[in-house]
Amino acid sequence: MIDLRRLTVLRAVDRYGTVTAAAEAVHMTPSAASQQVRRLSAELGVELLEPVGRRVRLTPAARGLLRHADHIESYWQRAEGELHAAQSAAPSGVLRLAGFPTAAGTLLAPLAARLHATYPELTVEIREAEPPDCYDLLFSGDADLGVVESTPSNPPQGDVRFDHAPLFDDPYDVLTHEDHPCAHRDTVAFGDLADEGWIVSMPGMSARQLELAACSAAGFTPRIVHQACDFALRASLVAHGLGIALVPRLIGVPDNLPVTRTPLAGTPRPTRRLLSVVRAGSQTHPAIAVALAALSEREDPTWS
């Protein structure tokens, strides 16, 4: 009988590339993680790791085992969820949520309040995390449900380790100073902004990829004058007349700043898609099931 904990360590070695990184992900010491892999190797009678210089790599036998291990994990998650559902009439225990800052504040916080009011025996914990970190937290079991942006760097929709579901599309508006000519329009065509000075996200951020791709699709390369990750900082820069910026509809803008947000017209219009993601098979767990249902209830992300 294969010990599922040992399979988890092997899956982590595959995901993170080294035994040390895998051990950190599954909350073990490197020596304990190595021991788990050695015991699994002994149980199966095959070598699972082979040395390559100072590192190790998975053997062909390990690769073959991993093709089944992700499905085994999914089946176990489903079975565990069904057991919890059979034992309790209402969700209880701890539900751990993770999401990037905007999602955590506008989606997960009201979700936690709603679940607490409906299910007093359920404790909901929220953790701020960027999309790549959400997947790591789900994989390691440190989160049960994440809200992420759809980006090219995310695991593909067909990744058997995770189950994704679309939540809604969050369109971007253009943020200008209130004296800007565009501030007096009902909408503005994206191409009309080609000659502006742009305030964009920092390199490596998913928002920057979307902003630059939107400009490219509209037929121009933006003249970047400032770079900032924080939307409040971008709004402040716009308020001082230092450029224009894109801001997702989900993000509020301080009322005390002399700025105006204007919807973009025509196509293409920059939009980010928000997804819920859980470990494959875990959506049958009562707490996860009610959280997913609550998230998908409304397309409108503003909950009263």
Kinemage of the C-alpha trace (Angstrom):
@kinemage 1
@onewidth
@group {chain A} dominant
@subgroup {mainchain}
@vectorlist {calphas} color= white
{ca met a 1} P 0.000 0.000 0.000
{ca ile a 2} L 1.519 3.318 -1.087
{ca asp a 3} L 1.721 6.019 1.575
{ca leu a 4} L 0.035 9.112 0.107
{ca arg a 5} L 2.366 11.396 2.051
{ca arg a 6} L 5.308 9.949 0.146
{ca leu a 7} L 3.550 10.513 -3.147
{ca thr a 8} L 2.973 14.124 -2.052
{ca val a 9} L 6.713 14.617 -1.530
{ca leu a 10} L 7.495 13.145 -4.944
{ca arg a 11} L 4.901 15.404 -6.565
{ca ala a 12} L 6.493 18.364 -4.793
{ca val a 13} L 9.973 17.421 -6.065
{ca asp a 14} L 8.526 17.373 -9.562
{ca arg a 15} L 6.825 20.765 -9.078
{ca tyr a 16} L 9.683 22.625 -7.378
{ca gly a 17} L 12.719 20.914 -8.871
{ca thr a 18} L 14.736 20.142 -5.738
{ca val a 19} L 14.239 18.108 -2.585
{ca thr a 20} L 14.975 21.195 -0.462
{ca ala a 21} L 12.268 23.279 -2.148
{ca ala a 22} L 9.857 20.353 -2.052
{ca ala a 23} L 10.497 19.868 1.672
{ca glu a 24} L 9.725 23.515 2.371
{ca ala a 25} L 6.458 23.264 0.419
{ca val a 26} L 5.246 20.223 2.354
{ca his a 27} L 6.562 21.479 5.714
{ca met a 28} L 9.306 18.886 6.201
{ca thr a 29} L 13.030 19.053 6.697
{ca pro a 30} L 15.075 18.151 3.605
{ca ser a 31} L 16.300 14.989 5.303
{ca ala a 32} L 12.753 13.907 6.156
{ca ala a 33} L 11.596 14.567 2.586
{ca ser a 34} L 14.528 12.570 1.190
{ca gln a 35} L 13.680 9.735 3.550
{ca gln a 36} L 10.056 9.701 2.358
{ca val a 37} L 11.194 9.381 -1.266
{ca arg a 38} L 13.679 6.625 -0.360
{ca arg a 39} L 10.959 4.680 1.451
{ca leu a 40} L 8.603 5.063 -1.483
{ca ser a 41} L 11.361 3.842 -3.783
{ca ala a 42} L 11.925 0.829 -1.550
{ca glu a 43} L 8.201 0.024 -1.412
{ca leu a 44} L 7.924 0.069 -5.185
{ca gly a 45} L 11.280 -1.581 -5.895
{ca val a 46} L 12.386 1.109 -8.364
{ca glu a 47} L 14.693 4.099 -8.245
{ca leu a 48} L 12.789 7.388 -8.241
{ca leu a 49} L 15.622 9.928 -8.061
{ca glu a 50} L 19.041 9.947 -9.701
{ca pro a 51} L 21.938 12.324 -9.002
{ca val a 52} L 22.930 14.938 -11.574
{ca gly a 53} L 25.954 16.758 -10.192
{ca arg a 54} L 24.841 18.229 -6.868
{ca arg a 55} L 21.173 18.004 -7.809
{ca val a 56} L 18.758 15.167 -8.458
{ca arg a 57} L 16.244 14.457 -11.168
{ca leu a 58} L 13.282 12.151 -11.479
{ca thr a 59} L 13.872 8.818 -13.141
{ca pro a 60} L 11.662 7.526 -15.967
{ca ala a 61} L 9.975 5.273 -13.397
{ca ala a 62} L 9.159 8.326 -11.255
{ca arg a 63} L 7.763 10.133 -14.290
{ca gly a 64} L 5.519 7.176 -14.981
{ca leu a 65} L 4.336 7.091 -11.382
{ca leu a 66} L 3.557 10.805 -11.410
{ca arg a 67} L 1.196 10.367 -14.348
{ca his a 68} L -1.010 8.469 -11.897
{ca ala a 69} L -0.141 10.354 -8.689
{ca asp a 70} L -2.041 13.530 -9.594
{ca his a 71} L -5.171 11.494 -10.328
{ca ile a 72} L -4.744 9.569 -7.062
{ca glu a 73} L -4.546 12.879 -5.181
{ca ser a 74} L -7.703 14.110 -6.929
{ca tyr a 75} L -9.600 10.916 -6.037
{ca trp a 76} L -8.482 11.253 -2.413
{ca gln a 77} L -9.568 14.905 -2.255
{ca arg a 78} L -12.993 13.903 -3.566
{ca ala a 79} L -13.296 11.018 -1.105
{ca glu a 80} L -12.259 13.235 1.813
{ca gly a 81} L -14.847 15.821 0.825
{ca glu a 82} L -17.599 13.227 0.644
{ca leu a 83} L -16.648 11.914 4.086
{ca his a 84} L -16.884 15.411 5.567
{ca ala a 85} L -20.248 15.917 3.883
{ca ala a 86} L -21.573 12.679 5.336
{ca gln a 87} L -20.399 13.473 8.882
{ca ser a 88} L -21.756 17.007 9.235
{ca ala a 89} L -25.002 18.705 8.272
{ca ala a 90} L -23.294 22.089 7.910
{ca pro a 91} L -19.775 23.209 6.948
{ca ser a 92} L -17.394 23.506 9.873
{ca gly a 93} L -13.693 23.624 10.607
{ca val a 94} L -11.258 25.961 8.863
{ca leu a 95} L -11.525 27.224 5.287
{ca arg a 96} L -8.422 28.981 3.958
{ca leu a 97} L -8.834 31.487 1.133
{ca ala a 98} L -6.104 33.133 -0.927
{ca gly a 99} L -6.169 35.900 -3.511
{ca phe a 100} L -4.346 38.907 -4.907
{ca pro a 101} L -5.005 42.161 -3.007
{ca thr a 102} L -7.993 43.423 -5.016
{ca ala a 103} L -9.698 40.034 -4.961
{ca ala a 104} L -8.996 39.593 -1.257
{ca gly a 105} L -10.545 42.941 -0.411
{ca thr a 106} L -13.538 43.004 -2.753
{ca leu a 107} L -14.418 39.307 -3.042
{ca leu a 108} L -12.898 37.225 -0.276
{ca ala a 109} L -13.571 39.613 2.629
{ca pro a 110} L -17.337 39.813 1.969
{ca leu a 111} L -17.346 36.081 1.235
{ca ala a 112} L -15.772 35.377 4.640
{ca ala a 113} L -18.328 37.594 6.387
{ca arg a 114} L -21.214 35.910 4.570
{ca leu a 115} L -19.980 32.401 5.367
{ca his a 116} L -19.369 33.267 9.022
{ca ala a 117} L -22.891 34.635 9.365
{ca thr a 118} L -24.422 31.580 7.702
{ca tyr a 119} L -22.191 28.865 9.195
{ca pro a 120} L -21.049 29.845 12.718
{ca glu a 121} L -18.993 26.658 13.093
{ca leu a 122} L -16.899 27.540 10.027
{ca thr a 123} L -13.730 29.603 10.505
{ca val a 124} L -12.558 31.411 7.377
{ca glu a 125} L -8.968 32.610 7.025
{ca ile a 126} L -7.822 34.953 4.238
{ca arg a 127} L -4.294 35.181 2.933
{ca glu a 128} L -3.080 37.765 0.427
{ca ala a 129} L -1.152 36.089 -2.373
{ca glu a 130} L -0.313 36.751 -6.001
{ca pro a 131} L -1.584 34.144 -8.502
{ca pro a 132} L 1.608 32.021 -8.648
{ca asp a 133} L 1.680 31.890 -4.850
{ca cys a 134} L -2.014 30.898 -4.761
{ca tyr a 135} L -1.211 27.785 -6.769
{ca asp a 136} L 1.700 26.956 -4.459
{ca leu a 137} L -0.536 27.372 -1.403
{ca leu a 138} L -3.199 25.126 -2.916
{ca phe a 139} L -0.645 22.497 -3.886
{ca ser a 140} L 0.875 22.410 -0.404
{ca gly a 141} L -2.520 22.367 1.325
{ca asp a 142} L -2.020 25.788 2.926
{ca ala a 143} L -5.023 27.190 1.021
{ca asp a 144} L -8.294 25.573 -0.003
{ca leu a 145} L -9.623 28.091 -2.524
{ca gly a 146} L -7.915 30.826 -4.488
{ca val a 147} L -9.063 33.699 -6.672
{ca val a 148} L -6.598 34.470 -9.455
{ca glu a 149} L -6.321 36.437 -12.650
{ca ser a 150} L -6.132 34.412 -15.837
{ca thr a 151} L -2.591 34.906 -17.165
{ca pro a 152} L -0.352 32.969 -19.574
{ca ser a 153} L 1.897 32.006 -16.656
{ca asn a 154} L -0.888 30.175 -14.779
{ca pro a 155} L -1.138 26.384 -14.978
{ca pro a 156} L -3.250 25.498 -18.035
{ca gln a 157} L -6.961 24.852 -17.652
{ca gly a 158} L -6.336 21.163 -18.296
{ca asp a 159} L -3.805 20.778 -15.451
{ca val a 160} L -5.116 17.758 -13.539
{ca arg a 161} L -3.856 19.136 -10.203
{ca phe a 162} L -6.297 22.062 -10.143
{ca asp a 163} L -9.934 22.788 -10.959
{ca his a 164} L -10.693 26.248 -12.372
{ca ala a 165} L -14.003 28.045 -12.807
{ca pro a 166} L -14.552 31.472 -14.386
{ca leu a 167} L -15.982 34.133 -12.069
{ca phe a 168} L -16.357 37.271 -14.193
{ca asp a 169} L -14.491 39.600 -16.534
{ca asp a 170} L -13.197 42.835 -15.015
{ca pro a 171} L -12.852 45.571 -17.685
{ca tyr a 172} L -10.268 48.333 -17.443
{ca asp a 173} L -11.169 52.035 -17.521
{ca val a 174} L -8.810 54.889 -18.310
{ca leu a 175} L -7.910 57.182 -15.430
{ca thr a 176} L -7.158 60.812 -16.305
{ca his a 177} L -6.906 64.143 -14.538
{ca glu a 178} L -10.311 65.781 -14.266
{ca asp a 179} L -9.128 68.580 -16.609
{ca his a 180} L -8.087 66.129 -19.326
{ca pro a 181} L -10.221 66.325 -22.510
{ca cys a 182} L -11.160 62.638 -22.174
{ca ala a 183} L -12.637 63.279 -18.735
{ca his a 184} L -15.668 64.925 -20.334
{ca arg a 185} L -16.576 61.980 -22.565
{ca asp a 186} L -18.950 59.118 -21.852
{ca thr a 187} L -16.418 56.720 -23.361
{ca val a 188} L -13.033 56.991 -25.032
{ca ala a 189} L -11.562 54.862 -27.801
{ca phe a 190} L -8.333 53.191 -26.765
{ca gly a 191} L -6.564 54.287 -29.934
{ca asp a 192} L -7.219 57.960 -29.078
{ca leu a 193} L -4.782 57.595 -26.175
{ca ala a 194} L -1.747 56.678 -28.287
{ca asp a 195} L 0.084 59.987 -27.745
{ca glu a 196} L -0.398 60.133 -23.978
{ca gly a 197} L 2.205 59.600 -21.304
{ca trp a 198} L 1.405 56.268 -19.633
{ca ile a 199} L 1.708 55.117 -16.050
{ca val a 200} L 2.034 51.323 -16.156
{ca ser a 201} L 2.798 48.421 -13.866
{ca met a 202} L 6.287 47.233 -13.038
{ca pro a 203} L 8.111 44.691 -15.246
{ca gly a 204} L 7.144 41.115 -14.449
{ca met a 205} L 3.637 42.004 -13.258
{ca ser a 206} L 0.675 40.395 -15.020
{ca ala a 207} L -1.047 43.801 -15.215
{ca arg a 208} L 1.850 45.203 -17.232
{ca gln a 209} L 1.576 42.352 -19.734
{ca leu a 210} L -2.097 43.141 -20.192
{ca glu a 211} L -1.502 46.907 -20.503
{ca leu a 212} L 1.242 46.574 -23.115
{ca ala a 213} L -0.710 43.930 -25.045
{ca ala a 214} L -3.769 46.207 -25.130
{ca cys a 215} L -1.706 49.081 -26.494
{ca ser a 216} L -0.122 46.826 -29.102
{ca ala a 217} L -3.531 45.522 -30.190
{ca ala a 218} L -4.706 49.125 -30.588
{ca gly a 219} L -1.752 49.804 -32.886
{ca phe a 220} L 0.688 51.769 -30.755
{ca thr a 221} L 3.575 51.420 -28.320
{ca pro a 222} L 2.925 53.413 -25.135
{ca arg a 223} L 5.246 56.197 -24.058
{ca ile a 224} L 5.898 55.075 -20.496
{ca val a 225} L 6.535 57.973 -18.109
{ca his a 226} L 6.087 56.268 -14.725
{ca gln a 227} L 5.901 52.719 -13.377
{ca ala a 228} L 4.053 51.635 -10.243
{ca cys a 229} L 2.346 48.493 -8.944
{ca asp a 230} L 0.085 50.167 -6.416
{ca phe a 231} L -3.108 51.549 -7.952
{ca ala a 232} L -3.400 54.218 -5.252
{ca leu a 233} L 0.038 55.496 -6.253
{ca arg a 234} L -0.961 55.482 -9.919
{ca ala a 235} L -4.093 57.473 -9.077
{ca ser a 236} L -1.954 59.997 -7.191
{ca leu a 237} L 0.388 60.368 -10.166
{ca val a 238} L -2.580 60.920 -12.459
{ca ala a 239} L -4.011 63.469 -10.005
{ca his a 240} L -0.796 65.477 -10.301
{ca gly a 241} L -1.075 65.546 -14.089
{ca leu a 242} L 1.869 63.191 -14.596
{ca gly a 243} L 0.193 60.827 -17.073
{ca ile a 244} L -2.783 58.538 -17.566
{ca ala a 245} L -3.321 54.972 -16.392
{ca leu a 246} L -5.566 51.985 -16.794
{ca val a 247} L -7.524 50.858 -13.736
{ca pro a 248} L -9.697 47.728 -13.409
{ca arg a 249} L -13.388 48.366 -12.734
{ca leu a 250} L -13.094 46.317 -9.531
{ca ile a 251} L -10.656 48.804 -8.002
{ca gly a 252} L -12.024 51.917 -6.350
{ca val a 253} L -10.402 55.316 -6.806
{ca pro a 254} L -10.168 57.775 -3.862
{ca asp a 255} L -12.937 60.379 -4.034
{ca asn a 256} L -10.666 63.175 -2.880
{ca leu a 257} L -8.419 63.078 -5.947
{ca pro a 258} L -9.037 65.283 -9.015
{ca val a 259} L -9.236 62.302 -11.358
{ca thr a 260} L -11.897 60.834 -13.625
{ca arg a 261} L -12.314 57.244 -14.769
{ca thr a 262} L -13.820 56.806 -18.216
{ca pro a 263} L -14.971 53.522 -19.777
{ca leu a 264} L -13.106 52.425 -22.894
{ca ala a 265} L -15.048 51.948 -26.125
{ca gly a 266} L -14.514 49.757 -29.163
{ca thr a 267} L -12.375 46.655 -29.510
{ca pro a 268} L -10.071 45.460 -28.262
{ca arg a 269} L -10.792 46.640 -24.737
{ca pro a 270} L -8.390 45.504 -21.999
{ca thr a 271} L -10.131 43.120 -19.625
{ca arg a 272} L -8.868 40.702 -17.029
{ca arg a 273} L -10.666 37.441 -16.298
{ca leu a 274} L -10.965 36.301 -12.696
{ca leu a 275} L -11.054 32.605 -11.848
{ca ser a 276} L -11.642 30.506 -8.781
{ca val a 277} L -9.223 27.628 -8.348
{ca val a 278} L -9.148 24.664 -5.949
{ca arg a 279} L -7.237 21.418 -5.696
{ca ala a 280} L -8.683 18.934 -8.160
{ca gly a 281} L -11.442 16.907 -6.526
{ca ser a 282} L -11.697 19.091 -3.421
{ca gln a 283} L -14.826 20.946 -4.544
{ca thr a 284} L -16.927 18.212 -2.901
{ca his a 285} L -15.726 19.327 0.540
{ca pro a 286} L -18.718 21.060 2.197
{ca ala a 287} L -16.887 24.276 3.123
{ca ile a 288} L -15.281 24.608 -0.298
{ca ala a 289} L -18.565 23.807 -2.031
{ca val a 290} L -20.506 26.562 -0.245
{ca ala a 291} L -17.700 29.065 -0.863
{ca leu a 292} L -17.618 28.268 -4.572
{ca ala a 293} L -21.394 28.539 -4.763
{ca ala a 294} L -21.337 31.941 -3.044
{ca leu a 295} L -18.604 33.237 -5.341
{ca ser a 296} L -20.512 32.203 -8.453
{ca glu a 297} L -23.888 33.553 -7.290
{ca arg a 298} L -23.472 36.973 -8.837
{ca glu a 299} L -21.564 38.393 -11.748
{ca asp a 300} L -21.606 41.744 -9.962
{ca pro a 301} L -18.455 41.732 -7.792
{ca thr a 302} L -19.821 44.402 -5.438
{ca trp a 303} L -21.639 42.670 -2.599
{ca ser a 304} L -23.776 44.525 -0.122
